Amino acid sequence: MAKTPNENEMRARFKVLRKKREDIISGNADLQASYDAKRSAIAEINAEIAPIAEALRDAKAPLVEIDRELAMISRALGGKTGDPA
């Protein structure tokens, strides 16, 4: 059975883990900065395109009913929607 560590052992392990954590964070600072910059750029683009996407969605809204009717007619015609030969 494993021995339960005493307070000094736990403090020492805590210190080791904190150091490893800090090393990982500092060792990846450039990569994190690059990632953060790209995410920021994406957020800015998303903010720019949001109103465009909304306008496009509104403009295309009539397509829902058109597509529904096209599908109904296509089923009624058995998929033979072209000009008869």
Stockholm file with secondary structure:
# STOCKHOLM 1.0

chainA/1-85         MAKTPNENEMRARFKVLRKKREDIISGNADLQASYDAKRSAIAEINAEIAPIAEALRDAKAPLVEIDRELAMISRALGGKTGDPA
#=GR chainA/1-85 SS CCCCCCHHHHHHHHHHHHHHHHHHHHHTHHHHHHHHHHHHHHHHHHHHHHHHHHHHHHHHTHHHHHHHHHHHHHHHTTTCCSCCC
#=GC SS_cons        CCCCCCHHHHHHHHHHHHHHHHHHHHHTHHHHHHHHHHHHHHHHHHHHHHHHHHHHHHHHTHHHHHHHHHHHHHHHTTTCCSCCC
//
